């Protein structure tokens, strides 16, 4: 119980450092939950429980910062009331979303893990963490965490097969770096994503390091906060 409280306190401190307004709004929500007809969840980053701390990088790489600090409501009217109270009463500007109407069972990967494990895939991002039903439904609907696989170094040897299968976005880890692959036109673009917010909950000084060449993030990849490009294969120039 004490460890759970410590983790909760760490998450709140991390939330405070990441977004003071979201932190203050969470404190208000704790005192005013009874005002709403349904559940309003505190920011997503406080709702995620990792099964393995080392997988934090995959989760955060898939979920952008703006949503990690967003509140999730079961009902649209509750979200409207909450955001209005934050703006008019507390003078706070925070993000909020409504969980989708689909049940969690509606979100299934296009291919069972058993069909792609031969390429080094060990899990889908969704299976790396737990979260309340409404939060998980939102993350599946918005960020397809149920359909983004996590591979190994061996996965990098199967790029042509994966392209044929239509698997064009996934994570793989080599030398303690995270790689997201996006196939565009005739070239393979490899993006290494820096993600350390959730990792901070468990490690004050992450042991993993990245060697990256920082580049400007293209508009169509604006959901990824920190990106670097790693040239591979056909040699794409920067």
Secondary structure, 3 states (H helix, E strand, C coil): CHHHHHHHHHHHHHHHHHCHHHHHHHHHHHHHHHHCCCCEECCHHHCCEECCHHHHHHHHHHCCHHHHCCEEECCHHHHHHHHHHHHHCCCCCCCEEECCCCCHHHCCCCCCHHHHHHHCCCEEHHHHEECCHHHHHHHHHHHCCCCCEECCHHHHHHHHHHHHHCCCCCEEEECCEEEEEEEECCEEEEEEECCCCCHHHCCCCCCCCCCCCECCCCHHHCCCCCEEEECCCCCCCC
